[in-house]
């Protein structure tokens, strides 16, 4: 076979190349469970430069006379979902819970956790581990550990962590104010790559009859440096506050400079009286605007939290409201909002199907870019009357373009709950145990207000040693679909769209074709090159069309 003409790929692949082509040739889909007899739950997942996956959450160990003690639990999986390593992390002084994980530019992982060490003033735990899960360093900073979000019966939003463009590390959380009080202040910290504190800020709402309340949920770097005093991009923070004039909770979005100074802060209220909303996680669209997901519904301060969901979009430059959609019978996870190909919005969480599906299932929903219209959704899991699956976070896997959902299940057989991991095609199909899911949705127009908040300085930061232990997990495969060689865009077909990706990789010849990843998009025989041998494999599957 003669080598194809290089000119075939010129121009045609210029857009595709910019999207990240390092796809896995092994486009497996599956649902898997992992666990022990003790409870394990994962809250956040990310794909890695090795084209694998890493997640973080917590494990509860029962200790005689002490009850349940939480430890931060992180895992790394290969593309088949097989566990590479599993570690629990803790301090020697108290329990911890991991909420977010982010892979740094050097391939190490950053974990944002809460820690009981130090009482009320030291509740945020930032941990850096290497690619093999071995601890590098950790820092304790200000915050209140294990503080519920909005109401005592609801779980905490925890700690959000993100590596920034200059390799600094941004984290947000919150601190309770007073003894027995439900008031909270938002906290922002920026540490350098070695863990030293660069910026520490406390954000306090102004005014109000009661002690003001502010709860930070997630931080991300802005897409431009508007308003910055330096060339470094600003930061966006989302969360919630209690609006005393409206007697309900409001979502909060803030844009701050890298030193923590406020550029603008706005809060958003539901149009219906008595309905509260929150912002629990967000993503930036290609234009830099902010789409957040959160909760909406009835809420009683300190007693009851909203039980349904909302998806909303605001302008990244001014904070002006753009659109919002109420979503009923569905609850969001933590930092669960992502933008995927075609600029669609993906939300992970737990579906509650009412009379159609009276049981819960881990779920992925997709919404439109322009107006937030509902597009597609799937429920995953056992889907029986006694089944309990929960979704907490999902990502689009850039090396392969399928979707990965993480959460918890009572069906893995190792205990309750266990870890639940779903890998799906771009069609949201995982090969088994899923059903179409369409929640009730309604367009909304949110009221927006300037949010009066003051930033003060917070410089508490202490190094602390990390205790880590390997945790062996049982692994159960609920379903597994064998690889379809040549399905490079993960849509379940080998067609012209895959050929376009293959041609680009063929012209580049050497792997990887995308320097952000270590795997190769079209090296179908695994020899480190994309050449005629790979084309021979691709042609056979192209003729068959359907996977596997």
C-alpha positions in Angstrom: 0.0 0.0 0.0 1.4 3.4 -0.9 1.5 6.2 1.6 -1.5 8.5 1.3 -1.0 12.0 -0.2 -0.2 14.4 2.6 -2.3 17.1 0.9 -5.5 15.2 1.8 -5.2 16.5 5.4 -4.3 20.1 4.7 -7.0 22.6 5.6 -9.5 19.9 6.4 -7.9 19.2 9.8 -7.0 22.7 10.9 -10.1 23.0 13.2 -10.0 19.4 14.4 -6.3 19.7 15.4 -7.1 22.6 17.8 -9.7 20.5 19.6 -7.3 17.9 21.0 -6.8 14.8 18.9 -5.0 12.4 21.2 -7.8 9.9 21.2 -7.6 6.4 22.5 -7.7 3.7 19.9 -9.4 1.5 22.5 -12.8 3.1 22.7 -14.3 0.8 25.4 -17.4 1.8 27.2 -18.5 0.3 30.5 -20.0 0.6 33.9 -17.8 -0.5 36.8 -17.9 -0.6 40.6 -15.0 -0.4 43.1 -15.1 -0.8 46.9 -14.5 -2.5 50.2 -16.8 -3.3 53.1 -16.4 0.3 54.3 -18.2 3.2 52.5 -16.4 4.8 49.6 -17.7 7.7 47.5 -15.9 9.7 44.7 -16.8 13.3 44.2 -14.6 14.6 41.3 -13.0 13.1 38.2 -10.4 14.4 35.7 -8.7 12.9 32.6 -4.9 12.8 32.6 -2.1 13.4 30.1 -1.5 9.7 30.1 -5.0 9.3 28.7 -6.1 7.7 31.9 -8.5 9.0 34.7 -8.1 10.1 38.3 -10.8 10.8 40.9 -11.0 11.9 44.5 -13.5 11.5 47.3 -13.5 9.9 50.7 -13.7 6.6 52.6 -15.3 6.2 56.0 -13.6 3.8 58.3 -15.4 2.5 61.4 -13.2 2.7 64.5 -14.3 1.1 67.8 -15.4 3.7 70.2 -14.9 6.5 67.7 -17.6 5.9 65.1 -16.9 6.7 61.5 -13.7 8.5 60.5 -13.3 10.0 57.0 -10.1 9.8 55.0 -9.4 11.4 51.6 -9.4 8.7 48.9 -7.9 9.2 45.4 -7.7 6.7 42.6 -6.1 6.5 39.1 -7.7 4.2 36.4 -6.5 3.2 33.0 -8.7 3.6 29.9 -10.4 0.2 30.6 -11.3 1.4 34.0 -8.9 -0.9 35.7 -7.4 0.6 38.9 -3.8 1.7 38.6 -3.4 2.9 42.2 -5.7 3.7 45.2 -4.5 5.7 48.2 -6.1 7.1 51.3 -4.6 10.3 52.6 -4.8 11.9 56.0 -3.1 14.0 58.6 -1.9 12.5 61.8 -4.2 14.9 63.7 -7.7 14.2 62.3 -10.1 13.1 59.6 -10.2 14.6 56.1 -12.5 14.6 53.0 -11.3 15.1 49.4 -13.6 17.2 47.1 -11.7 18.1 43.9 -8.7 16.9 41.9 -6.8 18.7 39.2 -3.7 17.5 37.2 -0.9 20.0 37.2 1.2 20.8 34.2 4.0 18.6 35.5 1.5 15.7 35.7 1.3 15.7 39.5 -2.1 15.9 41.1 -3.6 18.7 43.3 -6.3 17.6 45.8 -8.6 20.0 47.6 -9.8 18.6 50.9 -11.2 19.5 54.2 -9.4 18.6 57.5 -10.5 18.5 61.1 -7.1 19.4 62.3 -6.7 22.7 64.1 -10.4 23.4 65.0 -12.5 26.1 63.3 -9.6 28.1 61.8 -7.7 25.5 59.8 -10.2 23.5 57.7 -8.8 23.6 54.2 -6.2 21.0 53.2 -4.3 21.4 49.9 -2.3 18.2 49.0 0.1 17.7 46.0 0.8 14.1 45.1 2.9 12.8 42.2 1.6 10.8 39.2 2.1 7.6 41.2 0.0 8.9 44.1 3.0 9.6 46.5 2.6 12.8 48.6 4.8 15.7 47.7 3.6 18.3 50.2 0.5 19.6 51.9 -0.7 22.9 53.5 -3.4 23.6 56.0 -5.3 26.9 55.6 -8.2 28.8 57.0 -11.7 27.3 56.8 -14.4 25.4 58.8 -14.2 21.6 58.2 -17.3 19.6 57.2 -19.6 22.6 57.3 -22.9 21.9 55.5 -23.9 24.0 52.6 -27.1 26.0 53.2 -28.7 23.5 55.6 -27.3 21.0 58.2 -29.0 18.1 56.4 -27.1 18.7 53.2 -23.5 17.8 52.3 -20.7 20.5 52.2 -19.5 22.0 49.0 -16.0 21.5 50.3 -12.8 22.8 48.7 -12.3 23.6 45.0 -8.8 23.5 43.6 -7.4 24.7 40.2 -3.9 25.1 38.8 -3.5 28.5 37.2 -1.6 29.5 34.0 1.5 30.5 36.0 1.5 27.2 37.9 0.1 28.9 41.1 -2.8 27.0 42.7 -6.2 28.7 43.6 -8.5 27.2 46.2 -11.8 28.4 47.6 -13.9 27.3 50.6 -15.7 29.0 53.5 -15.5 29.6 57.2 -18.3 29.6 59.8 -18.6 32.8 61.9 -19.4 32.6 65.6 -20.3 29.7 67.8 -23.5 27.9 66.8 -24.1 30.4 64.0 -25.0 29.5 60.4 -23.3 32.6 59.0 -20.3 32.0 56.7 -17.6 34.0 55.0 -15.9 33.0 51.7 -12.2 32.2 51.5 -9.8 32.5 48.6 -6.2 31.3 48.7 -3.5 31.3 46.0 -0.4 29.2 46.7 2.7 28.8 44.6 3.8 25.5 43.1 5.7 24.7 46.3 2.8 25.3 48.5 3.8 28.7 49.9 0.8 31.1 50.4 0.7 34.0 47.9 -2.8 35.4 48.4 -5.2 34.9 51.3 -8.5 36.7 51.4 -11.8 36.6 53.4 -14.9 37.9 51.7 -17.6 39.3 54.0 -21.1 40.5 52.8 -22.0 44.0 53.9 -25.1 44.9 55.9 -28.1 42.9 57.0 -29.9 42.4 60.3 -28.4 39.0 60.9 -24.8 38.0 60.5 -24.2 37.9 56.8 -23.7 34.6 54.9 -21.5 33.7 52.0 -20.5 30.2 50.9 -17.9 29.7 48.1 -18.2 26.7 45.9 -15.7 26.8 43.0 -12.9 28.8 41.5 -11.6 28.9 37.9 -9.2 31.2 35.9 -10.8 33.7 33.5 -10.1 33.5 29.8 -8.7 37.0 29.6 -7.0 39.6 31.8 -9.8 42.2 31.9 -9.4 44.3 34.9 -6.2 42.7 36.1 -3.4 44.9 37.4 -0.9 42.4 35.8 -0.8 40.2 32.7 -2.2 37.3 34.7 -5.8 36.4 34.1 -8.5 37.2 36.7 -10.3 34.6 38.8 -14.0 33.7 38.8 -15.7 32.4 42.0 -19.2 31.1 42.4 -21.3 30.3 45.4 -24.4 31.4 47.3 -25.5 34.0 49.9 -28.7 34.7 51.9 -30.5 37.7 50.6 -32.4 39.1 53.7 -34.5 41.5 51.7 -35.9 38.6 49.6 -35.7 36.1 52.5 -34.1 33.4 50.4 -30.8 32.2 49.0 -29.3 33.7 45.9 -26.5 32.5 43.6 -23.3 34.5 43.6 -20.7 35.1 40.9 -17.6 37.2 41.5 -14.7 38.3 39.3 -11.5 39.1 41.3 -8.0 40.1 40.4 -5.2 37.7 41.1 -4.4 39.6 44.3 -8.0 39.0 45.5 -9.3 42.5 44.9 -12.9 42.5 43.7 -13.6 43.7 40.2 -17.4 42.9 40.5 -19.7 40.8 42.5 -23.3 40.0 41.6 -26.1 37.9 43.0 -29.0 36.3 41.2 -32.5 35.6 42.6 -35.2 33.3 41.3 -38.2 35.1 39.9 -40.7 33.1 42.0 -41.2 34.2 45.6 -39.9 31.8 48.2 -37.6 29.9 45.7 -33.9 29.9 46.6 -31.1 29.2 44.2 -27.4 28.4 44.5 -24.3 28.1 42.3 -22.5 24.9 43.1 -20.1 24.6 40.1 -19.4 26.3 36.8 -17.6 26.3 33.5 -16.5 28.9 31.0 -17.8 28.8 27.4 -15.5 29.4 24.5 -16.2 33.2 24.8 -15.4 33.3 28.5 -18.9 33.6 29.8 -19.9 31.7 32.9 -22.4 28.8 33.0 -23.2 27.6 36.5 -25.3 24.8 37.9 -26.8 24.7 41.3 -30.0 24.0 43.3 -33.4 25.6 43.2 -36.5 25.1 45.3 -37.8 25.8 48.8 -35.2 26.5 51.5 -35.4 27.4 55.2 -32.3 29.1 56.5 -30.2 26.6 58.4 -32.8 23.8 58.1 -33.8 23.0 54.5 -31.9 23.1 51.3 -33.3 23.3 47.7 -33.8 19.8 46.2 -34.0 20.5 42.4 -31.5 22.0 39.9 -30.9 25.1 37.9 -28.6 25.9 35.0 -27.8 29.6 34.3 -25.5 31.7 32.2 -24.0 35.2 32.9 -21.7 37.5 31.0 -18.1 37.0 31.9 -17.2 40.7 31.4 -20.0 42.3 33.4 -21.9 39.5 35.2 -25.1 40.4 33.3 -27.7 37.7 33.3 -28.1 35.8 30.0 -30.5 32.9 30.5 -31.5 30.2 33.1 -33.4 26.9 33.1 -35.1 25.2 36.0 -34.5 21.4 36.0 -36.9 19.3 38.2 -36.4 15.7 39.4 -32.6 16.1 39.0 -29.9 17.2 41.5 -26.4 18.3 40.7 -23.1 17.0 41.9 -20.0 18.9 43.0 -18.3 21.2 40.4 -20.3 19.2 37.8 -20.6 21.7 35.0 -18.5 21.2 31.8 -18.5 22.4 28.2 -18.2 19.6 25.7 -17.8 19.5 21.9 -20.3 21.5 19.8 -20.4 23.9 22.9 -23.0 21.8 24.6 -23.3 22.0 28.4 -23.0 18.8 30.5 -24.2 18.5 34.0 -23.6 15.4 36.2 -25.8 14.4 39.1 -28.6 12.1 40.3 -31.9 11.6 38.4 -35.2 11.2 40.2 -37.7 10.1 37.6 -41.0 10.5 39.6 -43.7 8.2 38.3 -41.7 7.1 35.3 -38.6 6.0 37.2 -39.4 6.0 40.9 -35.8 5.1 41.8 -32.6 7.0 41.5 -29.9 6.7 39.0 -26.6 8.4 38.3 -27.2 10.8 35.4 -25.6 13.0 32.7 -27.7 15.8 31.2 -26.8 18.0 28.2 -28.1 21.5 27.5 -27.8 23.9 24.6 -25.2 26.7 24.4 -27.4 29.5 23.3 -30.5 29.3 25.5 -30.0 26.5 27.9 -32.6 24.3 26.2 -32.5 20.6 27.3 -30.9 18.3 24.7 -30.3 14.8 26.0 -29.9 12.7 29.2 -29.3 9.2 30.5 -29.8 7.4 33.8 -27.1 4.8 34.6 -27.0 2.0 37.2 -29.1 -1.0 38.3 -32.4 1.0 37.8 -34.4 -1.2 40.1 -36.7 -0.3 43.0 -33.9 -1.0 45.6 -31.0 0.4 43.6 -29.2 3.6 44.6 -26.8 5.2 42.1 -25.6 8.8 42.5 -23.6 10.8 40.0 -21.3 13.5 41.4 -19.1 14.7 38.5 -18.6 14.0 34.8 -16.0 15.0 32.2 -15.6 14.9 28.5 -12.5 12.8 28.0 -10.3 14.9 25.7 -8.1 12.0 24.6 -11.1 10.0 23.4 -14.1 12.3 23.5 -16.4 9.9 25.3 -17.8 10.9 28.7 -16.8 9.7 32.2 -19.2 9.9 35.2 -18.1 9.2 38.8 -20.3 8.7 41.8 -21.5 6.0 44.2 -23.6 2.8 44.0 -25.1 0.1 46.3 -24.7 -2.5 43.5 -21.0 -3.3 43.4 -21.2 -6.0 46.0 -18.4 -4.9 48.3 -20.4 -2.8 50.8 -22.6 0.3 50.7 -21.9 2.7 49.2 -19.2 1.8 46.7 -17.6 3.8 43.9 -19.5 3.9 40.5 -17.7 4.7 37.3 -19.4 5.0 33.9 -17.6 5.5 30.6 -19.9 6.4 27.7 -19.9 7.2 24.0 -20.7 10.8 22.9 -24.2 9.5 22.4 -24.2 8.9 26.3 -24.6 5.1 25.7 -22.5 3.0 28.1 -23.3 -0.4 26.6 -25.9 -1.5 29.2 -27.9 -0.4 32.3 -29.0 3.0 31.0 -32.3 4.6 30.1 -33.2 7.8 28.5 -34.0 10.5 31.0 -35.8 13.7 30.4 -36.5 15.9 33.5 -39.0 18.7 33.6 -37.5 22.0 32.5 -38.7 25.6 32.4 -37.0 28.8 31.2 -36.5 31.4 33.8 -35.4 35.1 34.0 -33.3 35.7 37.1 -33.2 39.0 39.0 -29.7 40.3 39.3 -28.2 42.7 41.9 -24.9 44.1 42.8 -23.5 42.2 45.7 -21.9 44.4 48.4 -18.9 42.5 49.8 -15.7 43.5 51.4 -12.4 41.6 51.0 -10.0 41.4 54.0 -6.7 39.6 54.4 -6.2 36.1 55.6 -2.6 34.8 56.0 -3.0 31.6 58.0 -1.1 28.7 56.3 0.8 25.8 57.8 2.7 22.9 56.4 1.6 19.5 57.6 2.8 15.9 57.0 0.7 13.5 54.9 -0.1 10.0 56.0 -0.9 7.8 53.0 -1.7 4.1 52.6 -2.5 2.0 49.6 -6.1 0.7 49.7 -6.9 -2.4 47.8 -10.3 -2.3 46.2 -12.6 -5.0 44.9 -13.5 -4.3 41.2 -16.8 -5.4 39.6 -17.6 -4.9 35.9 -21.3 -4.4 35.4 -20.9 -4.2 31.6 -18.1 -3.8 29.1 -18.0 -3.3 25.4 -14.9 -4.4 23.6 -12.8 -1.8 21.7 -13.8 -0.6 18.3 -10.5 0.2 16.6 -10.9 3.3 14.4 -13.8 5.0 16.3 -11.7 8.0 17.1 -14.5 10.4 18.0 -16.3 7.9 20.3 -19.7 8.0 18.6 -20.0 4.2 18.2 -19.3 4.3 14.4 -16.2 4.2 12.2 -17.0 6.7 9.5 -15.9 9.8 7.6 -15.5 11.8 10.8 -13.0 9.3 12.1 -11.2 9.2 8.8 -10.6 13.0 9.1 -9.0 12.5 12.4 -7.0 9.5 11.2 -5.7 11.3 8.1 -4.3 14.1 10.3 -2.5 11.6 12.6 -1.2 9.7 9.5 0.3 12.9 8.1 2.0 13.7 11.4 3.3 10.0 11.5 4.9 10.2 14.9 3.0 9.8 18.2 1.7 11.6 20.1 0.2 14.1 17.7 -1.1 16.3 20.6 1.7 17.4 23.0 -0.8 17.7 25.9 -1.3 14.0 26.0 1.0 10.9 25.9 -1.3 8.6 23.9 -1.8 8.6 20.1 -5.1 9.1 18.4 -4.7 6.6 15.6 -1.9 4.2 16.4 -4.2 1.3 16.1 -1.5 -1.4 16.4 0.4 0.3 19.3 3.8 0.6 17.6 4.2 4.3 18.2 3.5 5.4 14.7 0.5 6.0 12.5 1.4 4.4 9.2 0.2 2.0 6.6 -0.2 -0.8 9.1 -2.7 1.3 11.1 -4.5 2.3 7.9 -5.0 -1.4 7.0 -6.7 -1.9 10.4 -8.7 1.3 9.9 -10.0 0.3 6.5 -11.4 -3.0 7.8 -13.4 -1.3 10.5 -14.4 1.6 8.2 -16.0 -0.9 5.9 -17.8 -2.6 8.8 -19.0 0.9 10.0 -20.8 -0.3 13.1 -19.0 -0.9 16.4 -17.7 -3.2 17.7 
